[in-house]
């Protein structure tokens, strides 16, 4: 198999980490991104951001536990 038998945990770690870190950074510094034609980027709503951060964190922890065991 390509990259061994650990491909799925590595992909889960990458996607979960990107989801958690990307959403957290969008909450912390929303206006440092490039401007949109009709204005600045707005902060994402907490009702969507918190579940995304939690889901990404859980997926990353699960992937790390699978890779370590």
Order of alpha helices (4+ residues) and beta strands (2+ residues): alpha-alpha
